[in-house]
Amino acid sequence: MNRIHEAPYPNLVMFSGTTPNIGTTAVAFGTAVALAAGAADRSVVYLCLNLKSSKIGRYIGRAVSDAGLDVLRSDLKARTLTQDRLEKHAQMLKELPNLRVLTGNVQRAQAELYEPGDIEHLLQVAISTYDICIADCHAYWDNAATIVTALHASQKLLVTLPRLDAFQDDYHAWITETAGLFDLQPQQFELILSQTGLYPDDYRTGEIQQVTGLPVAGTMAFDRQLAQEMQRGGLHEWFLQDKGLKQVERIAERIAHRLEVPWESPGEKRLLMRFRLRGVKRALEVQS
């Protein structure tokens, strides 16, 4: 583990959660969409490193069996994963051709089959293939993906709720106690508050920062339509609208600034114009 700790990857950004089912995937994926939309000349990959029960394929309407982390497991074991093979099994969204999505492990029973070296090999190939790597590790710290990614990531964002059981109880159980076993210090993380506004007695940002000692890098308000779009398979479409983009653009801008990547708030109208221009360009190419 010491060797892993000494090799941070500048373009690797980790998202994890203090608690399961609080919107970590929505925040991480939405940020990946905003980064790709606002930095059109850079390649972005969203790596779902949920080894327990990945659902991102369902959320974007791409739940196929011949793609994703499951298919690459033999390559990871043999340390033979190539950039071309990763590209092949990381799905492209037609709305954002510079964004790839690698779906995670679906069968919970197979989570223990992934070893630290497997995940390290995946990350090494990913950071050499894409300009920005967003790793979504969900809320499980008892697996290789979360620990290894935390040791490598240059930016670590911890999604939590403005509820005491999430930012105090679960935070201490995972970040203070478990992460500390691997020399990961709480000060290496920043907080993202998810589902804000859902409860009238939510704790305030200042109170949460005081309890955890961590800065809040962004918030994502509760939105009932978002949950519906995830079940419909339209998560990516929701984040390409102004309403969705505004939820995560502050987080995306913060990441881009630290990576020294030129980033411009995309905006729905600007995105639509870019899609139209791309269509015109393709039509001219066909005619020529």
Legacy VTK file of the C-alpha trace (Angstrom):
# vtk DataFile Version 3.0
C-alpha trace
ASCII
DATASET POLYDATA
POINTS 288 float
0.000 0.000 0.000
2.908 2.416 0.611
3.857 2.243 -3.053
0.312 3.132 -4.076
0.203 6.026 -1.618
3.341 7.525 -3.152
1.853 7.670 -6.655
-0.938 10.278 -6.851
-2.592 10.731 -10.252
-3.156 14.443 -11.009
-6.110 13.897 -13.386
-7.976 11.414 -11.142
-10.914 12.803 -9.144
-12.683 10.621 -6.591
-16.289 10.848 -5.476
-17.411 8.791 -2.515
-20.328 8.921 -0.119
-20.615 8.807 3.627
-23.869 6.871 3.319
-25.461 4.602 0.666
-28.301 5.863 -1.526
-27.829 9.592 -0.943
-27.100 10.703 -4.510
-23.360 10.081 -4.852
-23.800 8.669 -8.358
-25.947 11.604 -9.472
-23.397 14.125 -8.207
-20.386 12.293 -9.687
-21.980 11.571 -13.057
-23.486 15.034 -13.339
-20.076 16.550 -12.684
-18.546 14.378 -15.409
-21.221 15.590 -17.841
-20.618 19.233 -16.907
-16.855 18.847 -17.278
-17.213 17.273 -20.718
-19.730 19.906 -21.818
-17.666 22.831 -20.572
-14.300 21.537 -21.801
-15.197 20.184 -25.227
-11.556 19.789 -26.273
-10.749 17.437 -23.368
-11.627 13.760 -22.985
-13.500 12.735 -19.850
-14.282 9.292 -18.466
-16.729 8.384 -15.733
-15.525 5.211 -14.004
-18.203 3.481 -11.972
-16.238 1.695 -9.268
-19.281 0.483 -7.399
-18.295 -3.158 -6.880
-21.479 -4.019 -4.999
-24.363 -3.214 -7.351
-23.714 -0.712 -10.131
-26.821 0.885 -11.621
-25.362 3.654 -13.807
-26.133 1.564 -16.914
-29.811 1.601 -16.018
-29.742 5.300 -15.164
-28.459 6.255 -18.631
-30.418 3.603 -20.514
-27.323 1.568 -21.419
-27.649 -1.583 -19.309
-25.823 -3.891 -21.749
-24.094 -7.114 -20.808
-21.059 -6.873 -23.101
-19.554 -3.694 -21.679
-18.250 -2.313 -18.431
-16.033 -3.393 -15.590
-17.399 -6.965 -15.519
-16.068 -7.661 -19.008
-12.620 -6.278 -18.192
-11.980 -8.358 -15.086
-9.767 -10.921 -16.859
-7.726 -8.098 -18.418
-7.237 -6.534 -15.007
-6.163 -9.835 -13.456
-3.620 -10.423 -16.215
-2.528 -6.740 -16.209
-3.126 -6.651 -19.979
-5.757 -3.926 -20.248
-4.988 -1.589 -23.152
-6.244 1.869 -23.994
-8.093 0.515 -27.046
-9.883 -2.156 -25.040
-10.876 0.326 -22.354
-12.221 2.644 -25.041
-14.183 -0.228 -26.563
-15.976 -1.087 -23.337
-16.467 2.445 -22.048
-19.684 3.593 -23.645
-20.011 6.878 -25.497
-22.995 9.177 -25.168
-23.961 10.619 -28.538
-24.802 13.972 -26.944
-21.235 14.297 -25.602
-18.704 12.475 -27.787
-15.823 13.485 -25.486
-17.384 11.621 -22.527
-17.049 7.878 -21.923
-18.879 5.851 -19.263
-17.481 2.628 -17.825
-20.269 0.868 -15.966
-19.419 -0.942 -12.737
-19.796 -4.385 -11.224
-23.410 -5.543 -11.118
-23.270 -8.759 -9.108
-22.607 -8.125 -5.422
-21.098 -11.597 -4.928
-18.258 -10.738 -7.329
-17.117 -7.631 -5.457
-14.459 -9.530 -3.530
-12.900 -10.814 -6.771
-11.371 -7.399 -7.438
-7.988 -6.971 -5.760
-6.056 -3.724 -5.151
-3.663 -4.461 -8.018
-6.595 -4.883 -10.421
-7.974 -1.463 -9.596
-4.548 0.146 -9.728
-4.023 -1.295 -13.230
-7.410 0.067 -14.348
-6.622 3.532 -13.013
-3.185 3.581 -14.639
-4.688 2.818 -18.054
-7.545 5.280 -17.554
-5.370 8.264 -16.596
-3.151 7.668 -19.625
-6.185 7.417 -21.934
-8.340 10.350 -20.791
-7.631 13.927 -19.763
-10.010 13.805 -16.793
-11.019 10.683 -14.863
-14.024 10.821 -12.541
-14.096 7.761 -10.271
-17.396 7.098 -8.522
-16.699 4.863 -5.518
-20.100 5.147 -3.820
-20.268 4.594 -0.058
-18.490 1.294 0.494
-15.012 1.484 2.017
-14.644 -2.252 2.559
-13.426 -2.980 -0.972
-10.320 -2.515 -3.095
-11.763 0.112 -5.444
-12.497 2.733 -2.797
-9.246 2.404 -0.893
-6.950 2.309 -3.940
-8.750 5.206 -5.626
-8.521 7.285 -2.458
-4.779 6.652 -2.307
-4.346 7.744 -5.915
-6.825 10.592 -6.428
-5.524 14.144 -6.420
-8.992 15.447 -5.530
-11.289 13.621 -3.107
-14.914 14.719 -2.825
-17.119 13.232 -0.133
-20.865 13.358 -0.724
-23.038 13.556 2.380
-26.439 14.724 3.554
-27.121 17.735 5.792
-28.311 15.196 8.361
-26.487 14.340 11.575
-26.393 10.577 10.983
-24.660 11.127 7.626
-22.129 13.909 8.223
-21.332 12.863 11.783
-22.006 9.161 12.456
-21.242 7.666 9.036
-18.504 10.210 8.404
-16.598 9.155 11.502
-17.183 5.432 10.860
-15.663 5.555 7.392
-13.417 8.592 7.056
-12.066 8.948 10.579
-11.758 5.278 11.454
-11.551 3.112 8.305
-9.728 5.536 5.984
-7.298 6.363 8.765
-6.059 2.775 8.733
-4.573 3.511 5.297
-2.990 6.834 6.276
-5.801 8.755 4.613
-6.494 11.896 6.608
-9.919 13.606 6.757
-8.280 16.879 5.678
-7.634 15.349 2.255
-11.382 15.421 1.527
-13.909 18.112 0.686
-17.645 17.801 1.178
-20.518 17.897 -1.295
-23.949 18.306 0.288
-26.598 16.279 -1.513
-30.398 16.467 -1.430
-30.366 19.821 0.315
-33.778 21.322 0.983
-35.480 17.949 1.367
-35.988 18.352 5.112
-36.908 21.617 6.876
-34.548 20.858 9.764
-31.413 20.359 7.637
-28.183 21.465 9.253
-26.596 24.584 7.806
-23.381 24.554 5.806
-21.434 26.349 8.523
-22.569 23.858 11.152
-21.522 20.906 8.990
-18.119 22.431 8.320
-17.637 23.007 12.027
-18.512 19.406 12.947
-16.376 17.774 10.235
-13.613 20.341 9.932
-13.934 20.075 6.138
-14.872 22.726 3.580
-18.069 22.348 1.555
-17.110 22.473 -2.119
-20.638 22.359 -3.495
-24.262 21.440 -2.975
-26.925 19.627 -4.967
-30.535 20.337 -4.108
-33.177 17.638 -3.879
-35.128 17.328 -7.126
-37.952 14.837 -7.557
-37.683 14.909 -11.347
-34.048 13.808 -11.137
-35.031 10.586 -9.369
-37.663 9.949 -12.028
-35.186 10.524 -14.861
-32.734 8.070 -13.309
-35.355 5.331 -13.334
-36.366 6.249 -16.878
-32.789 6.005 -18.117
-32.453 9.712 -18.850
-29.933 10.840 -16.236
-27.547 12.238 -18.862
-30.357 14.117 -20.597
-31.404 15.750 -17.320
-27.892 17.030 -16.695
-27.712 18.497 -20.198
-30.549 20.863 -19.372
-29.991 24.214 -17.699
-31.667 22.986 -14.534
-29.344 20.011 -14.222
-26.187 21.807 -15.298
-26.659 24.525 -12.694
-26.727 21.885 -9.970
-23.160 20.761 -10.624
-21.403 23.513 -12.576
-19.792 24.983 -9.458
-18.266 21.595 -8.644
-17.132 21.070 -12.243
-15.568 24.536 -12.428
-13.679 23.912 -9.183
-12.254 20.629 -10.503
-11.328 22.121 -13.876
-9.552 25.044 -12.205
-7.420 22.722 -10.106
-6.585 20.621 -13.156
-5.739 23.828 -15.053
-8.252 22.886 -17.726
-10.016 25.713 -19.608
-13.696 25.373 -18.746
-16.702 27.477 -19.682
-20.147 27.117 -18.159
-21.907 25.261 -20.961
-25.517 26.377 -20.686
-28.289 24.533 -22.499
-28.473 26.965 -25.429
-24.742 26.800 -26.042
-24.871 23.010 -25.976
-27.717 22.900 -28.481
-25.825 25.254 -30.791
-22.738 23.052 -30.584
-24.786 19.966 -31.468
-26.296 21.755 -34.477
-22.894 22.908 -35.724
-21.552 19.392 -35.349
-24.477 18.097 -37.433
-23.812 20.672 -40.173
-20.114 19.758 -40.216
-20.916 16.086 -40.632
-23.351 16.818 -43.447
-20.691 18.834 -45.309
-18.194 16.035 -44.853
-20.619 13.526 -46.357
-21.291 15.823 -49.339
-17.569 16.277 -50.019
LINES 1 289
288 0 1 2 3 4 5 6 7 8 9 10 11 12 13 14 15 16 17 18 19 20 21 22 23 24 25 26 27 28 29 30 31 32 33 34 35 36 37 38 39 40 41 42 43 44 45 46 47 48 49 50 51 52 53 54 55 56 57 58 59 60 61 62 63 64 65 66 67 68 69 70 71 72 73 74 75 76 77 78 79 80 81 82 83 84 85 86 87 88 89 90 91 92 93 94 95 96 97 98 99 100 101 102 103 104 105 106 107 108 109 110 111 112 113 114 115 116 117 118 119 120 121 122 123 124 125 126 127 128 129 130 131 132 133 134 135 136 137 138 139 140 141 142 143 144 145 146 147 148 149 150 151 152 153 154 155 156 157 158 159 160 161 162 163 164 165 166 167 168 169 170 171 172 173 174 175 176 177 178 179 180 181 182 183 184 185 186 187 188 189 190 191 192 193 194 195 196 197 198 199 200 201 202 203 204 205 206 207 208 209 210 211 212 213 214 215 216 217 218 219 220 221 222 223 224 225 226 227 228 229 230 231 232 233 234 235 236 237 238 239 240 241 242 243 244 245 246 247 248 249 250 251 252 253 254 255 256 257 258 259 260 261 262 263 264 265 266 267 268 269 270 271 272 273 274 275 276 277 278 279 280 281 282 283 284 285 286 287
